[in-house]
């Protein structure tokens, strides 16, 4: 069964990025973030651990990545969104 996570921090990161992103990129990112929440992102996207076991970079599109941090079994934060993270 997939682990379900709730977004707790990082909305300002998402809002800053979305202000200048194309609609196609926004759609792809929102889909990716929903899949992080429902636990399927680790099955769908290329995932790269960063430093610790609790930070991950998801390859959303060829030129779009999102870095998240998982705090516990229930919550995650958006740390960075962009072509390079």
C-alpha positions in Angstrom: 0.0 0.0 0.0 1.3 3.5 -0.9 2.3 5.9 1.8 0.0 9.0 1.9 1.6 12.3 2.7 0.2 15.7 3.5 1.9 19.0 2.3 2.8 21.1 5.3 5.2 23.7 3.9 6.4 25.1 0.6 3.3 26.8 -0.9 5.3 30.1 -1.3 7.9 28.1 -3.3 5.1 26.7 -5.5 3.4 30.1 -5.9 6.7 31.9 -6.9 7.5 29.2 -9.5 3.9 29.2 -10.8 3.8 32.9 -11.4 6.1 32.6 -14.4 5.5 28.9 -15.4 3.6 27.8 -18.5 0.3 26.1 -18.1 1.7 22.8 -19.3 4.5 23.0 -16.7 2.0 23.9 -14.0 -0.2 20.9 -15.0 2.8 18.6 -14.9 3.9 19.9 -11.5 0.5 19.7 -9.9 0.1 16.2 -11.1 3.5 15.3 -9.6 2.7 16.9 -6.3 -0.6 15.1 -6.1 1.2 11.9 -6.7 3.6 12.7 -3.9 0.6 13.1 -1.7 -1.0 9.9 -2.7 2.3 8.0 -2.5 2.5 7.0 -6.2 5.3 9.5 -7.2 8.0 7.0 -6.3 6.5 4.6 -8.8 5.8 7.1 -11.6 8.8 9.5 -11.7 12.6 9.2 -11.8 13.6 9.9 -8.2 17.0 10.9 -6.9 17.8 10.9 -3.2 19.6 14.0 -2.0 22.0 13.8 1.0 19.7 12.2 3.5 17.0 9.6 3.1 14.4 12.3 3.7 15.1 14.6 0.7 14.2 13.6 -2.9 14.4 15.2 -6.3 11.6 14.1 -8.7 12.2 14.5 -12.5 8.8 15.8 -13.5 9.7 16.7 -17.1 13.0 16.8 -19.0 13.6 20.4 -17.8 11.5 20.4 -14.6 12.3 19.0 -11.2 10.9 19.3 -7.7 12.8 18.8 -4.5 10.8 17.6 -1.5 11.6 16.8 2.1 9.7 14.1 4.0 9.5 14.9 7.7 7.7 11.8 9.0 5.3 9.2 7.7 2.6 11.8 7.2 4.0 15.1 5.9 6.2 16.6 3.2 7.5 20.0 2.2 8.3 21.5 -1.2 11.9 22.7 -1.0 12.6 23.8 -4.6 11.1 23.8 -8.1 13.0 24.4 -11.3 15.2 23.1 -14.1 18.1 22.7 -11.7 17.6 21.8 -8.0 
